Amino acid sequence: MKSWIAFWNILKKDMRTYYLKPPNISWGIIFPVAWTLMLFVKSGGSVNIISLLPGVMCLSILFGTTSMLAVTITFERRNRSFERLLIAPVDLNLLIFAKTSGAILFGIVNAFFPVVMALFLTPLFDIAWFPVLADVFLISATSTFMGLFIAVSVSEVFEAQTFSNFFRFPMIFLCGLFIPIQDLPGFLKPLSYILPLTYGADILKSLISRDGHMGIAASFLILLVFCLVLFWFSMRNVKRKWIV
Amino acid sequence: MNIVEVNDLVKRYDSFTAVDGVTFHLTEGEIFGLLGPNGAGKTTTINMLTGLARITSGSASVAGLTYPGGLKKAQRLIGIVPDESNLYEELDGFENLCFCAALYGISRKERETKARELLEQFNLTEAGERPFKAYSKGMKRKLTIAAGIIHDPRILFLDEPTTGIDVSSARQIRALIQELHRQGKTILLTTHYIEEAERLCQRIAFLVQGKIVRLGTLPDLMEEVQQGNVVQFTLSKATPDLAEKIFGAFPEIQTETINTNTIRFFSATPINIAPLTRFFDELGLSIFEAKRIHPSLEDVFVKVTKVVLNQMKQEKGGGKG
């Protein structure tokens, strides 16, 4: 019970201090609008909202979670307030779970901004929203744990931003959202299959625009494995690098 | 009863040994001082005891809870005030205290009551709604101490609590430490201000280059520099041949000229100052002051550690007084 009081208050503080700040909320709105407009202009005005939705959702999650967690944790470590958490009688796994939960929730909310916007333009009634929510959760979690991996690897806030882009930009082009994997050069294809976003994006494509290529169940399983492995790997690094 | 036990504690960072076989204990209710220059290993020792650094070798236990297995339980009994205030800049004073209490699983009602009490106790009630980033250094340090004790710990680790703050705030903090001591808290205080350690601590350890070079109560440590009897005279002026003249008149007394008008007399037996005053009178010298000199902890520290004191004092500003 005592640990959960700590968990809830860490999550609440992070949401209030970082994620629910006006610049971040506006980011959540502006980012999907900007991507939609860009693709709208590119397609010469004949854009299909349904086919755009999986991509915009994925990118909203990816950009929101990875940078937010990496930056906030690096910021707290720089000003030493993160030590407050490490000296508290809270299990390290629960502590990291609390810190990442804020980013995961932020990712989920970001993902549904484009959905709400799309609702004004097209009907979205025949979509199985529960699996979509589960997929959005897993994409959010994997992206967050990537953010955690970045946070453990850097010591400055600007490094966190730069290092995030090192992962994010290749992922956008290799995950099959904008360039189908089968159209990628042969040497790049294996890279696509080691990216968690490839599986998350394919599930969304299967559920929303019905043009996914991989089995939904298998993709869910692979995404879950990515999630667990990234969490385990990040925790291992946290223990090694933050408590020296 | 020993509430903290540290045995042969070692901390290595690759080939650098920050703490080298440190052994000490804290008795329940005492203020124990770790005194040493920057880089002596004081903060690293505290970090190992609070869970911020891993122990390379040796053992540590708090209230019978042996590390590393008992660390999480021990953390409930420990309050920590780090050398730099590490509260959340974006939260106000009240929110910071409530958040720190929540980390120890304290219920909402209880933590809000406790936070208000502490803000009042630390004269921060008016500042309670101001963001932490708007606080002065002294206020920040006071709120950090309040955050360290909000869960009512049995043991408090204070890492350089008065470093870098103004004289008035430093005095207030020392008074707070004494008040916490009166409340029965066991306190481990690290400092490089010798006067602070002398004023606050029952027992003191000198830590230099990761090693404890001396440990004891203040009277124990003072024994190191007992020089028999020392009397200091401040005269109208001390002529260059004065020491020679004194030696001629009082061969059993050793002298040391401190400056142009101050001279010290050393003797194994008590010094009778009447013949000395007559002697100076005959030489036509006025005596402005005559006082007995007692050795200070500073004398002990310099003798034992060979650390250059001025250098140590200049390492970090503020705090004295």
Interface residues (C-beta under 8 A of the other chain):
Chain A: M1 K2 S3 I5 A6 W8 N9 I10 K13 T17 N79 R80 S81 E83 R84 L85 L86 I87 A88 P89 V90 D91 I243 V244
Chain B: Y13 T50 G51 L52 A53 R54 K72 K73 Q75 R76 I78 I80 P82 E84 N86 L87 Y88 E89 E90 L91 F99 C100 A102 L103 Y104 G105 I106 S107 A147
